[in-house]
């Protein structure tokens, strides 16, 4: 195939494929960014600048939105918190005031109760202490409880029995106990679990002062008479009467000083003749521990302590009966200045309760409030017994009770509304609407500019496909400097006039590669256009990959001829080696690609082979301006390379003497083998050429010993200039086995048909669905009756039963692609096709 003397730059790789700039031998060494003047580069720069400005604008706008919304939210949230703090301060003040008033009311009622009992004894001159019977004790205690706001108060009247009165105590209890027992039963009534009579209670009343052995269970078996000397604090009257009945005994006559807290209170009361308070520990019905307080009110006769009244103060009931409107989810911490006892350390002298307007819950002997509300505490002293200058016994502590109120997160949440979020959303919505208006404006402007830029980019893409990157940039540079006219289509407008120069360069060291597909003309004449282009696109695509890999510049493709050059646009001192490596890879890629395409394009596709010619020398490269301007190469090097290709052989690479000398100079002499006979080149005469080995020689021989290998035996006659190929034997050459087809043409044809027919067999198997029609045993008899009828219709006999169509069964069948026909079936098909 003859080649012209000029070649255009292929649009698919003309400069952007390898990313190198064009070498300008006449530019005087001026350097510039190769992408500086390209329309994509300019568009990208401007687009990036606009994009950065947009991002900056939106970033500032976003910051403004976030800042304004956050400030609005925080301000509204802070306002709600201030409202909450102010509301809790008022609520806490009201709760603490009511609690203090209630405590004062309890102590006042206790004092009144003690005065009433003392005065009753004075009126009845027949009684003396400690032999006192308080008439209607149950009713009076009940009224006192109602007055202080306690629903289930527990009052105990305890006189002090001196040693000289101990003997008389038993007869006094036998006479007085039935009286107040009966009065209590009449006042309190009977319950389901307490239905005792006076006789029952007297049977459980002991006629002496007793206590319990701590190592024994409470009951008759555990009672013992008190043997320590008086005075003794003894239980006499109790309200409610149910609390006077312990397991097995009545508490009438019980030594109250059995409990340490009562002993400590009695010491304070005897020393100060003032009321005192302590703590008691109880176990509720669920096994939980409840800590309550006990108030001891003295009864004084003639300046002496003659008895006390004990009141159990349940703090749970105390807090839930405060009846303060708006009170809920508040932590009340009751702190004592003295040790509460029960193994508690000083840090644990505090009780915590969760209170609201209707109920209270004991949380434990701890400080249960949330520390983040420390600054919101509302504190008030509930109990502060002013003893004045009275001296206390050693080791006795008079507790000072302080009530601290704290809010909870639930209480704070009740003051929180959706206003902060709502206001923040409104601010964001305003900014969002503003941004939407801007985006709509930007969209319409961008759409108009996009259409304009699309047109420019398409024009630039056309220019980039026609010219290498360096030539393209020089064209843009010329336009940017203010040249008049069309620099591409006007030979004088882009530099042909005064002060301008054509866009042309001389490259002194290059290697040109011509690769032609041998047998393509005959093959393509029997193929459809789509198949021809599938072949060329696939093969040239593989060549393009290898050109990029070896730094080789693709010039153009003319039909089935691929033209490439090494050493430009960017000079490369190893251009000969790069071109040879590229050519060798192309030969191998040709064989592998045609084998892969054989099934799709026909078995004779693998018979297509590549014929390659290489020559080194100088070329002139540039742009011929005018109609359909393009990048072209000129020079004798192009003609000689074309002759090297036309006189080469199938699957062979022929290089000229110049290229061979460059390989030898680069110490790659083992790559080539000289041809036995010189070839006749039109316009050149006889030339000595060389074969480039398509596979590197193996072994550990030195470069010189490899170069001295025997030359290739060429038994076929040399082809004249312009021949389509030449028949040469390669018996003595270390020929590349990768370029030899492993199967004959007949075998490849058979395999091609097997691949085509196998899917048809799969479809047949799928259509059968794997079901087999059972054989009819009466088939021989039916066959014998064929043709025995008298009429034509009677001669027809049904022999093969047909299955009825079943759509559900058809949907369950396997797909054809999932069926494996097996190697045996393929082997039978292969034998059928071969024979």
Buried (B, 14 or more C-beta within 10 A) or exposed (E): BEBEEEBBBBBBBBBBBBEBBBBBEEEEEEEBEBBEBBBBBBBEEEEEEEEEEBEEEBEEBEEEBBEBBEEBBEEBBEEBEEEBBEBBBEBBEBBBEBBBEBBEEBBEBBBEBBEEBBEBBEEEEEBEBBBBBBEBBBBBBBEBBEBBBBEEBBBBBBBBBBEEBBEEBBEBBEEBBBBBBEBBBEBBEEEEEEEBEBEEBBEBBBBBBBBBEEEEEEEEEBBEEBEEEBBBBBBBBBBBBBBBBBEEBBBBBBBBBBEEBBBBBBBBBBBBBBBBBBBBBEEEEEEEEBBBBBBBBBBBBEEEBBBBBBBBBBBBBBBBBBEBEEBBBBBBBBBBBBBBBEEBEEEBBBBBBBBBBEEBEBBBBEBBBEEEBEEBBBEBEBBEBEBEEEEEEEEBEBBBBBBBBBBBEEBBEBBBEEEBBEBBBEBBEEBBEEBEEBBEEBEEEBEEEEEEBEEBBEEBBEBBBBBBBBBBBBBBBBBEEEBEBBBBEBBEBBBBEEEBEBBBBBBEBBBBBBBBBBBBEEBBEEBEEEBBEBBBEBBBEBBBEBBBEBBBBBBBBBEBBBBBBBBBBBBBEBBBBBBBBBBBBBBBBBBEBBBEBBBEBBBBBBBBBBBBBBBBBEBBBBBBBEEEBBBBBBBBBBBBBBBBBBBBBBBBBBBBBBBBBBBBEEEBBBBBBBBEEBBBBEEBEEBEBBBBBBBEEEEEEEEEEBBEBEEBEBEEEBBEBEEEBBEBEBEBBBBBEEBEBEEEEEBBBBBBBBEEBBEEBBBEBBEEBEEEEEEEEEEEEEEEEEEEEEEEEEEEBEEEEEEEEEEEEEEEBEEBEEBEBEEEBBEEBBEEBEE
